[in-house]
Amino acid sequence: MIVPLTLTGDDTPEASTAAVESSRAEAPDVPEETRTPRPPDRDLAAVTAALRAIDPCQLIDPGLTKEADAGVVVPAGPHACTMVLKEDPRRHGEVIEARVGVVSTHAERFRAAPQTIAGAKAYQFQEVDEYASLCTVTIPVSHARAIEMIYEVPWHDTDTCSVATRFANAAVEKLRQPDSVAFTGQRPPFAGWDGCSLLARLLGDKAASQTLTPTGLYDPFAGCETPLEKNAEAAHVSLEMHYGTTDLILGDPRQVGDITLFVHDTANYCKVSWITPSGTGVEDFAHVIFEIQAKECDTATPLAQQAIGLIDAHPEGPATAPQRPLLYGPDERDTEAVGACVDLGVLGGLEDCEPYQEVTLPERPDEILAAARTSRHVQCGVFLDAVRAVLGDTFQPVTWGQHCFFVNPEHTLEVLVNVDPSNSPAPYGSNSSIHTDRHKIEIAGKAAITYWNHSRDSYDIYLSPHDDLGAAGNLHIGLRARHPRGVDNIDPPEVPAQAVDDATAIMTQVVQTFFR
C-alpha cells in the first residue's frame, strides 16, 4: 500500500536507538572488488599518421547530389572539405562537409545513435531548430578520434540524416582502403601537419611534458591547444588553421620583415594572425588563415613568424606506420568503457566504472547494510532480481563512485540504486529550490520519501529499512530520463508515469525479499 503524505519541515521522527545500532552491525566477509582491465586504445601516433594522410575532399562524392552540377568541392582547411551547393533562394547555405581527425569521446558517442554504415561502426546525431537542420555521422577511428560527414541546411523541414548517411556510406567504402583517399601531388597549405604536430614543433621542448588536444573551430584536426590549467593561464597557447576570407581576421596590421602580422591584443590574451593565398580558387576559401593565441604578444608573435616557414613542410623524424585497419567493425569496442559501462553517462569519465561483480548477500537486514559499507557491488546485488523482474534483462548493473546503476543501450532511462547504512532518509528532497512534490509514503510497510526535481526528469524514492525516516540507513532508487539517442533537444524529458510505478514495484520487491 502506498499512502502519500505531505511532509512538513518539523515532522521528521527522531532516530530510534535500535535502528541506528542495527545499521552498525559488523560487516560480513565480502570479496574485494577486482578491476577489469580497460580496453586498450589504438596507438595515437599511428592514428594521427593515418588521418593526416587522408584528403578530406576525396571523401565527398559530388555524384550523390540530385543535380549533376550541384556542388563545388573545395578544401575548407588542411583537413576539412566542403561541398558548396549551387545557390538559389532555398539552397543558399546548404553544404556537405567532411572533417578528418575530430575529437570524439565516449560522451559524444553516448548521446549519438549507433549505426552500422557499409559494415563499419558509426554514430548519428541530428540538431534541429527553427532556422536550420544539421546531421552529423561520426565514423570512429580510435577511442578519441573520428571522421565526420555533415549535412546542413538553413531550414528545418528536411531529413538531413538520410542525406548525411548517403554521403557517409560512400566515404566508408573508400576508407576501407585509406590509401585510395590519400593526398596526391602538391598538398594544400599546411596539410602536411595536424595542428598538434605543428604546435609541438613550434613549442619545442616546452611541448614534451604537455598533452596537446585538437581544438580547431573550422577544421578541428588543424587546430590545437595546450592544457588550460588553473593558475597557469600564462603558459596556455592555442593554434588555428583554416581557409577563409580576410574579414575573419582580427587585429591591427603590423609589419615584421616581409610579413604582415595582425595583432589583436586584449587584457586577457593576444592573438597573432597572418594570411596567404590558399589556392582553392573559391572566394569564400581563398586565403589561409593562421592564428596563434597566447597570454602575451611576446609569446605569440615569434611562434606565428616561425609557422610561416612551415606551410609546406611536415613533421620531421622517422615516419610512423599509419593505423590499419582504420575503421571499426559493428561489434568492436571503440571506447575505454568496460562491458555495460559503455551505456553509463556520467560526468568525470569512466575510469571508476566497473560492471557488477556477483556477491553472496547476507541473510539479515543489518548485515546487508553493513556489507554495503564495504562493497558497492552489494547494492547491485540487492536490487538485481527486482530490476530485472520489472524492467527486463536489457538493464545491466554497473558500479561507479559509491553507487550502482542499471543502464541499457537506449539511454532513455537510467536507474540509480543505493543501499546506504549511514544516512537517514529524512533530509532528502528538502531543498525546495531543487526539489518539488515531496511526500511521505509507505512502501511494503516501510516509511519512505518521494520527490521530483522541478524539470521532472528526475524522480527519487528514499525508504527506511527500519520504518523510521530519522534512523540511519536507507534504500534509494533514482530515475533519470533522457531523450532518445541521436537527437538534440534542450527541453528535459519527463520521467514516464510507468517508470515511477516500476520504481515502486522494484522497491516493494527489494523490501519483501531482504528487509521484512
VOVOBA-16753 format. One record per residue (C-alpha): x, y, z. Coordinates in steps of 0.25 Angstrom, whole numbers, plus 5000, padded with zeros to 4 digits. Example, Ala and Ser with C-alpha at 12.3 -4.5 7.8 and 13.67 -1.06 7.14 Angstrom:
residues 2
504949825031 505549965029 
end
This chain:
residues 516
500050005000 500550144997 500050255005 500450395000 500650495012 501150645011 502450655018 502650785026 503950835031 503750795046 503150655046 504350565043 504350465054 505550445063 506450335060 506250215069 507450155076 507150015072 507050055057 508350125058 509050015065 508549915055 509149995044 510549975050 510549825050 511949765048 512149755033 512149605028 513349565019 513049615005 514049594993 514949704990 514649774976 515549734965 515849834954 515549794940 516649844930 516149954921 516049924906 517349984900 517250094890 517950094877 519350164876 519150314875 520350334867 519850234857 518450284857 518950424855 519850384843 518750314836 517750434838 518850534833 519050464820 517550464817 517050564806 515650604812 515150654799 515250514793 514250464804 513150554797 512550494785 511850604777 511150504769 510250474780 509450604779 508250604771 508750704761 510050664754 510650804754 510050834768 511350864776 512750904776 513650824785 514750914792 515650904804 515250984816 516550954823 517650854823 516850744828 515350794825 514650804812 513250864808 512350844796 511650974794 510350944786 509951044775 509251154781 507751194779 506851254789 506551124796 507851054795 508751164800 509651114811 509350964808 510650894810 511350754811 512550754820 513650644822 514550664835 515650574838 516250564852 515150614860 515250594875 514150494878 514050434892 513050344900 512250464904 511950494890 511650354885 510750334897 509850434892 509850394878 509050284871 509950164868 509950124853 510550014844 510950084831 511550004820 511949904830 512650004839 512250054853 511750194853 510850294860 509850394856 509350524863 508350624858 508150764862 506950844858 506450984862 505451084855 506551134846 507451014842 507550864842 508950784843 509250644843 510650584847 511050444844 512350414852 513250294848 514150264860 515650224857 516050224872 515550244886 515650394884 515750424869 514850414857 514450454843 513150534842 512150554830 511250664832 510050714824 509450854828 508250934822 507751064826 506351014828 505750904837 504750824829 505850734823 506250594827 507750634828 508150494833 507750424821 508650514813 509850504822 509750354823 509750344808 511050424807 511650354819 511350214813 512150254801 513250314810 513350184818 513450094805 514750184801 515250184816 515350024815 516550054806 517150184813 518250194802 517150214792 516750354798 518150394802 518750534797 519450524784 520350624777 520450764784 519750764797 518850894801 519550984810 519950924824 519250794820 520650724824 520350764838 519250734848 519050854858 519650784870 520950734862 521150874857 520950934871 521850834877 522950874866 522751024870 522851004885 524050914884 524450854898 523250924905 522250834898 522950704903 522250704916 520850744911 519650674906 519250754893 517850744888 517250774875 516250884876 516050954863 514851034861 514651024846 515650904844 515750824857 516950744853 517750864849 517550934862 518250904875 518450964889 519250934902 518450894914 517851014921 518150984936 517751064948 518751184951 519551154938 518851234928 520151304924 520651164919 519351144910 519551144895 518551114884 518751104869 517651104858 517851084843 516751084833 516351144819 515451264818 515351414815 516051534821 514851584828 515151474838 516451544843 516451624856 517551724860 518451834855 519351814844 520851814848 521951794838 523051694843 524151684832 523451644819 522151594826 520951664831 520451614844 519151644850 519251664865 517951664874 518451704888 517451694899 517551704914 517351554915 518051494903 518851534890 518451474876 519451484865 518951444851 519551444836 518951414823 519351364810 518651314797 518151174799 518051134784 516651084785 516051174774 514751194782 514551334788 514051284802 515251194804 516251284797 517251304808 518051224818 517651284832 518751254842 518551294857 519251274869 518851314883 519551334896 519551414908 520551514903 520851564889 522351544892 522051394893 521051384881 521851474871 523051394869 522251264868 521451324857 522651364850 523251224851 522051164845 522151244832 523351154828 522651024831 521451044822 521850934812 522650854822 522350724830 522750664843 524250624844 524750494848 524450344844 523050334838 522050254847 521350144841 519850184839 518750114847 518249994839 517049954838 516550094841 515050064843 514349984854 513449874851 512049884857 512349794869 513749854872 513949934885 514250074881 514350144895 515050124908 513750064915 513749924921 512549844918 511249914921 511950034925 511850074911 510450114914 510750194926 510650344924 511350414936 512250544937 513650514941 513950404932 513850244933 515150214939 514450174952 513250094945 513249944947 512249844943 511549774954 512349664961 511449564967 511349554982 510649464992 509749545001 509649525016 508249485021 508049585032 507649735028 508649795037 509749705031 509349745017 509449895021 510849865028 511349795015 510849915006 511849995014 513049905009 512649874995 511849954985 511449834978 510549794989 509649904985 509449844971 509249704977 508149754986 507349814974 507749724963 506649624963 505549734965 506049824954 506149704944 504749654948 504149794946 504949854935 505549734928 506949684925 507349794916 507649874928 509049834933 509749874946 511049954947 511750024959 512250164959 512750244971 511850194983 510750164974 510050054966 509450084953 508550004944 508750044929 508250004916 508650034901 507550124898 507950224909 506550284911 506450234926 507650224936 507350154949 508250194961 508150104974 508750114987 508850035000 509350135010 509650095024 509950235029 508950335025 507550345029 506450375018 505950495026 506750615019 506650565005 505850654995 505650765005 506350874997 505150934990 505951014981 506350884974 505250784978 503750784978 502550694981 503250634993 502350535000 502450435011 501850305007 501850155011 502450045002 502349905006 502049945021 503250035021 503350185022 503950255010 504050395004 503850424989 504150554981 504350614967 505350714962 504650834956 504850794942 504250664945 505350584938 505850524951 505050444962 505550384975 505050294986 505750284999 505250175008 505550145023 505849995024 505550015039 504150085036 504750205043 505150325034 506050385044 506850255046 508250235040 508150155027 507350165014 506950095002 506950184990 506550174975 506650294966 506150304952 506750394941 506050424928 506850454915 506450484901 506650374891 508050354885 508350434873 507450554875 507850684881 506750744890 506950844901 505650824907 505750724918 504950594917 503950554928 504150424935 502950344930 501850304939 502050164936 503550174941 503050234954 502150114956 503250024953 504150084963 503150064974 503049914969 504549904970 504649954984 503449874988 504149744984 505449784990 504749815003 503949685003 505249604999 506249665008 505649765018 504349705024 
end
